[in-house]
Amino acid sequence: MRGAGSHDSEVPVVELCGITKRFGDITACEQVDLTLHRGRIHGILGENGAGKSTLMKGLIGLVLPDAGLIRVNGQICAIHDPLIAAELGIAMVHQHFSLVEHLTVWENVALGESGRLNSTEVRRSIEEIVDLYGLEVDYDAQVGELSVGLRQRVEIIKCLCRDPDVLVLDEPTSVLTPDESAELFSTLREVVAEKGSAVGLVSHKLDEVLSVTDEITVMRDGRVVASMLTEQVEAGHLAKAMVGREVALSSLSQGSEEPESFKRVFKQQASPLRVGVAGVVDTPVLQLEGVTGRGRGQAMPLNNLSLELYAGEIVGVAGVAGSGQRTLADLLSSLVSLDAGRVLVNGTEVLAGKPGAMAKAGVAVISEDRHDSGVVLEMSVAENLFMSTPHRVARCGVINQAQAHRIAREMINEFSISCSGPEAPMWSLSGGSRQRVVLARELAASPDVLVAAQPTGGLDVGAIEYIIECFQQAVTTGMAVLWISSDLEEILSLSQRMLVMAEGRIVGEMSKAEASLEALSELMDGGSQR
C-alpha cells in the first residue's frame, strides 16, 4: 500500500475531505477539509477542544470518521487502524507519549515491529536518525530515567525510523522548555529539507505556528474557519479566528524576520504587596523554613528552601526544568515528606507528607500534570468536581445525586466547562476544559493558599485569559497564590513578587518594580540576589 499513486510534488500527499466525527451529542469535527503537501510544514491551529487532535487521529486510524474521505497520494484510502496508516507512510507523535518507561530507548523504538527482533539493526537505525538530524540520545538508557524533552525525542526517533512521508505532531511543545521547543523546530525543518516530508503541526500556540510553519489552517468548534499561507497572516487575525473575538496581544518585535514569542497580556497587578481584603497583613499565610527533602523519582530535591506567602498576593516561582519546582508543588500536595525544616500554614506547623494534611490546613494545589494526577479520567465531571469537597453533596457518606448534579451544572456553567453534562467522562474533555474542572474544584474548597503548578501549560489563548482572571479575582478575596511556572513573561505580568529557584532552593527574590526578563534569566542561570 505504501507509495500508492503518483508522487508528483503537485499532488498533495494527504487530502482530508469533508471529515465529520461525532461523539454522542458532541460534534468534534464537521465537514473539515485539510491538505498536506510534501516539503511543507502545515500548522493546524485552534483552541483546546476545537477538533484538531480528533481530525489527526482520524488520519492515522485511531478514530473512524462518520463521514468524509481521505486521499493519500491522490488515491482514496480507508484507514481503519494505525497499521494501515504506517503502511501508507503516515506517523504521529502524540501529545501524551506512548512509551514504556521500564524499557530502554531502543526497545521502545522496536515496539510494534513485525518479524524477528534484531537489536543490532534497531540500534543502527537509531544511529542513522541521530546522525542525520542531530537527535542525540542514549539508546540503552531506560526511558523512565529520561527528561520529558528526551522522551519526546525518542517518540520522534521512533516515527522517523519508519521513514514516514507524513509526520504529524500533536501539541508537541506542551511539556517542553523553550530551548527544547527550539531544538524540536530545528529538527522539523531538517526533516522537511532532507526528506521532503509533509509535517502537520497541531498546536494552539500562535507564536510557534507563525515561526515554524508554511501554511496554517484554523479550527474552531469542530470547523475550519480559515486557511492561509503563514507569510500572509498576522498574529491578531489568527487569534481572532481561533477564539471568535478580539484577543489582546503584545506587539511583535519590530524589524525582525521572525516574530518573538509574544506575550500573553495579563491585567497588571497594581495593588501593593501583602494586601488582602482586610488591609496590610504581616503574618504569612504560608511559610517554609529551611525545607530539605527528596523529590519523587528523578525530580530535583529541595535544599534548605525558605519562602513566605502573604494573603492577597500572587507570588511567582520561576525556574528552568529540573530546578525543584515540581518537588515544591509535591511537598504542598502532601506527596513528599521532609528530611529537615518545617511548613507552617497560618502560623501552625503542618506535617509534610501526611496524606490530606495540607488540604486540611487550607492549601489547594493545581497539579502540573492535570491528565494523570489532577483528574481521574475514568470518572465523571461531577465526581471530579467534588473530590476536594465531598461534604457539599454527601451526608453520612451517601451522595445526594440530585444535589450533586444540580451543583455540578452550576459549576459547569460558572466556569464555562465544555462538556455534555455532569455525567460526561473526564477523558472526553479537552485539556482546557479539564483544567477548568480542576480550577473549579480547588476554588470551591475556599483555600487560604492556592498553589498553581504550570497552570497554563498546554492551554490556548482563550483558556489562559480565563484562568488568569479567576486567579486575579481569587486574590481580591484574600486568597494567596503561589504561581509556579517556567514562563518568565507570565510570571512578570502576573506576580507581585517573584522568586527564582535553582538546584532545589530559592536563589533570588524581586518585586515587580525590580524585575525584568534579563534579571530573572540571570538568576535562573545560577546567580543569587539574596
N, C-alpha and C positions, 0 to 999 in steps of 0.2 A: 504493500500500500504506500510505503514511503516514496516520495518523489513522483506521485501520480500527477499527470497533466504537464503542461508547459511550465518551464522555469523562466520564461521571458520576464525581464525585470519590470515590464509594463503590466504584467498580470499580478494582481495582489496575491500575496502568499496566503492570506486569510480574509474571507469576507463573511461577516455575520449579517444576516438579512432578516429583518422583522422578528427578532428573537423576543419571545414573551414567556415569562415564568411567574407562576402564582404559587403561593404557599397559603392554602386556605383562603381567607378573605384578603390577604395582603398580596398586592402585585409588586413583585421585586423588579421585574423588567417588563416593559410594554413596547412592542414594535421597535426594538433597538437595532439600528444599523451601525456597523463598525468595520473599517477596512484597515488591514495592516500590510505595509509594503516592506520589501527587502531593503536593508541598508538604512532603515529609519527607526527612530525611537518615537513611539506614539504614546502620549500621556492620556490616560483615562481618568479624568478629574471629577470630583464630586464630594458632597458631604458624606458623613457616615450614614449608611442606610440608603444611599442613592441608587444602589443596584450594581455597582461596579464589580464587586467580588463575585456576585451571583452570575453576572454575564461571563466573566472569565472562567468560572467553574463550569459553565455550560460548554465553553470552548474545549476544556480538557476532559469532559465526560464525567465530572463529579456531580453535576446537576443536569437533568434532562429537560430541555425546553418544552413548554406546552405547545408552542407554535414557532414557525420560522425555520430557516435552514442555514447550514454552514458550508461554505465552499473553501477548499484547500487547493491551491494552485489551479483554480478555475473549475474544479470538479466538486459536485455536491457530495458531501461525506456525512455518514451517520456515526457520530462519535458517542458511543454508549458507555465507555469507560476509559480511564486514563491509559490503559494499554494501547487502545486504538489511537489515542492522541499521540502517544510516544512513537508508534509506528509511522504516523504522519509527520513526525518531526516537531511536535509541539510539547514544550516542557514548561512547568510553572514552579516558581519559588513562592511558597505560601507565607502568609503573614505569621501564622503560628507554625513553627518548624515541625517537620515530620521526622526528626532524628531520634535514634535510640541512644540515650545518654550513656548506657553501660557498654556500648560497643565503641570500637575505635573509629577514626575517620574513614579509613579505607573499607572497614566492614560496613559502615553506613552507606558509602558510595556503591558498594556491591549489592546492597539490598534491592531486590526486585529483578536482578539479572537472572536470566534463564540459563540452563545448562550447568556444566561443572564449574565450580568456583576456582579461579586461578588467581591467588593473591598477588603473584608477581605481575600479571597482566593488569590487574586493577591498580597497583602501585604505579606501574609505568604510565597508565592513562592519566592518573592524578599528576604525575610529574610533568607530563606534556602540557596539561592545562596550566599548571603552576608556572612553567617556563614561558608559555605563550602570553598569559595575562597577568603575571606577577602576583598571583593569589597564593602567597606563602602560607603553608600550614603543615604541621607535623602529622603525617597520615597514620602514624602509630599512636597518636595521643587519644585518650578516651574523651569522647565528645562532652561528657558531663563536666570535665575539667576546663573546658574552653570558655572564653568570654562570649557574650551574645554576638558580638561582631564577627568573631571567628566561626561561630556556629552557622551564621548566615553565609559566610564564605564557603563552608562545607556544603550547604544546600545548593549554592550556585555551581560549585565544582561538580556536584552530583548530577545536576542538569546538563552542564557543558560536556561531561564525559559521554553523554548520549548523543552528542553532536546535533542539537536541535536547529531547525530552520527558524523556529519561533520560540522566543523566551519571554514568558510573562512573569512579572514580579508584582505581588500583591502587598501594597503598603510596606515596601522593603526597609524604610528608614524609621519606622515607628519605634524601634528598640535600639537604634544606633546613635552613637555620638556624632557630632558634626564632622570630625575627622574621618570616622568610619563611613559616614554617608558620602563624603568626597571621594574616598577610595572606591566605593561601590560605583559611583557615577563614572569614574575613570575607567573602571572595568567594563561597564556597559558600552561606553564609546569604543573601547578596543574590540569588544565582541562584534559590534556593528562594522567597524573598519576592517577587521581581519577576515570575518566570515560572510559579511553581507547579510547577517541575520536580521529578522524583524523583532523588535523588542516592544512589548506592551507594558507600560509602567502605570500601575494602578496607584493612585495617590489622592490625598485631599490637601496636599501642601502646595500652595501656589508658587513659592519661590523655587522649589526643586523642579517642578514641572516646567516652569519658564526657563530654567537654566540648562536643562539636560535634553529636552525633547525637540523633535522636529515638527510634530503635529499634535494637536490636542482635541479631544472630544470631551465635552462637559455633560455629565448626567445629573439630573435632579428628579427625585420621586419616581425613579424607575424609567425615565425617558431621556433621550438625547435632546438637549436644549441648545447646543452649539457645537460646531466643528470648525476648526480653522488651523492655518499654519501658525506655528509658535511665533515666528518673526513678525506676524501681523497683528498681534494682540497685546493688550496692556493688562497689568495685574488687576486694576479696578474693574475692568469689564469681565474678567474671569470670575472675580469674587462675586459680582452681582449675578452672573449666570449660575454660579454654584448655589447661592442661597436665596435668589429671587428678590433681593433688595440691596440697597447700597450698604457697603461694609467699609468702615474706616480703616485705611491702611496708611502706614507712614510712606512718605515719598521715597522713590527708588533713588539710588545713588546717581548723581549727575555725571554724565560723560563716560561712564564705564560701559564696556561692551556687554557684560552680563550683569543682571540685577543682583545686588547684595541680598542676603537673607533679610527681607524687610520685616520690620517689627509688627507684631500684632499690637494694636493700640488698646491700652487699658485706661480706664479712668484713673487719673493720677490721685494718689492718696495725699491729701493736703493736711490732714489732721495731725496734731503734734504727737510725739511718741508717748506711749503709756497712758493714753486717754481712752477710757471706756465710757459707758453711759453715766457712770457716777462721777466722772471727772478724773483727775490725776490719781493713778494707782501706784503705790510704792512697793507693794508686796507682789512678787512674781507669782503668776498662777501656775507656771511650770518651771522647775529648777532642776538642773542636772549638775551634780557636783563630783568632779574627778571620776567620771564614769569610765570604767575599763571592762571590756567583755568581748568574748569571741562572737563572730558572726555565724550565720548558717552556711554550711558548705564551704565554698571558697571565698565568701564575702570578707571584705576588709574588717578586722576587729576594731573596736573603739579603744582609744588610747588616751586615758586621762582627759576625757572630754567634759567641758563645763559650758553651760548656757543658761540664760534666763529668758522667759517669755512672759509678757505682761498682758493684762486684759485689754481688749480693744485694739490690738496691734497685729499687723501681719509682718512676720519676720521671715525673710528668705534665707535658705541654706543652700549655697552654691557649692559645686564641686564636680570634678570630672568623674567619669565612670570608675568605680573601684576606690573611691575616696572614703567610703564608710557611710555614705548617705543611706544605703539600704539597711545596714545594721542599725543605724539610728532609728529608722522607721520601725524595724522589727522589735527593737527594745521598747518603743512606745506602744507596740501592739501586744506586748507580753509574750513574744515569740522567742526571745533570748533572755538569759539571766546575766547577772553581773559578777565579775571577779573582784571588783573594787568600786567604791563610790556609792552614791545613792541618788534616788529620784524622788522629788517632792512635788506634790500637786496641792495647791492652795496651802502650802506650809506643812503638809502632812506627808511623811515618808510612805512610799508605795513599794511593795515587794515586787521587784522586777522579775519577770519570768513566771509569775504565778498566773495561770490562765484566768482571764477576766478581771484581774486586779486593776489594770489601767483603765479599762472601760468603766468599772465601778467607781473609780476615783474621778471620772469626768473627762477622760481622754478618748476621743474618737479618731480613727485613722482611716484615711482613704488609701488603700493599698496601691503600690506601684503596678502590680500585676493583677488588674481587676478581673482578668479572664479566669485565673486559677484560684487565687486566694481572696479576691474581692467579692466574688459571687459564686453561687453554686449553679452551674449551667443546667443541670437536670431538674432543678426546682423551678417553680413558677415565679413570676414577677412579684406577686403578693407575698409568697413565702420568703423571698429575698428581702423585701421591704421591711419585714417585721423581725428579722433576725436579731437586731440590736434592741428592739423594744417589744418583745412578745406580750408583755403585760397590757399593751394597748388593746389587744384583741383576744385575750385569753383570761379565763378565771379558773382557778384550781387546776391549771394545766390543760384545760379544754378550750380549744379555739372556737370562738363565735364566728362561723364562716360568713354570715351575712354582714356582720360588723367589719370583718377583715376585708371583704370585697368592697364595702362602701368606702372605708378609709383608703384602701389601695387605689380606688378610682379617683378619689380626691387628690392623692399624691401624684398619680399619673398625669392628671390634668395640670396640677400646680407646677410640676417640673417638666411638663411637655415631653413625657416619655413616649416615644413612638412604638406602640405595640398593639396587639389585637384586644388586650384587656388584662385584668389581674391574673387570669389563669394561663396566659401566654408563657411558654417555657423561656428561660433566660437565654438559651442558646439561639433562639430565633431573633434576638435583638441585635442591632448594630452596636459597634464599640461605643459610640457616643451615647446611645440610649442606656447601655449597661452602666456607663459612668454616671449618668443621671440617677439611675436606681441607687447606686452606692451613695451618691451625694444626698439624695432624699432620705435614705435610711439613716445615715450618720447625723444629719442635721435634726432629724426627728427625735433623736436622743437628747437634744439640747445640751451638748457637751460644753465644758468650760474651755477645753482645748481641742482644736481640730487640726490634725496633722495630715497634710496632703503630700503624698509622695508621687512626684512626676504626674500631677493630676491632669495635665493637658496632653500627655503623650498619646499619639495616635488619634487625636481628635481634630475635627475640621474647624474652619473659621467660626461658623455659627455656634457650634457646641462650646468652643473656647470662650466666646463672648458671654455665653450664658453662665458657664462655670465661674468665670471671673465675677460677674455681677452677684452671684449667690454668695461668694466669699466676702465681697465688699459689703453686702447687706449684713452678713453674719457679724462682722466686727463692730458694726454700729450698735449691736445689742450687748456688747461687752465680751463676746467670744474672742479668744486668742487663736491666731492661726500660725502654724509653723509650715511654711511653704518650701518643700524640699524639691529642688529642680536642678537640672544641668543646663537649662536655658537661661543664659545671663540676661538677655533682653527682657524676658518675662519677669525675672526677679527684680531687675532695676525699675521696671514700670509699676510693679505692684507693691513692693515691700517698703516698709518704713525704716526698717533696719535690715542689714544684710550680714550674714555670717558666711565664712568660707571654710570648707572642710578640706583637709588633705591628710592622708595617712591616718585616718581614724580620729582626728582631733580638729578643734577649731583653731585655725591659724590666723584669722583676721576678722574684724568687725568694722562696719562702716554705717554711717547714717545715709539717708537718701541724698542729703546735700553733699556728702563727701564722695559718694560712689560714682564710678564710671566703668565702662566696659574694660578699659585698659587696666584700671586699678584692680578690678576683680580678677581679671585674667592673670595678672602678675601674681596675685595671692594664690590662685588655683595652681600655679606652676611651682608652688612651694615657698613663696615669700611669707613674711609674717608682719602683720600690722600691730599686733599686741606687744 
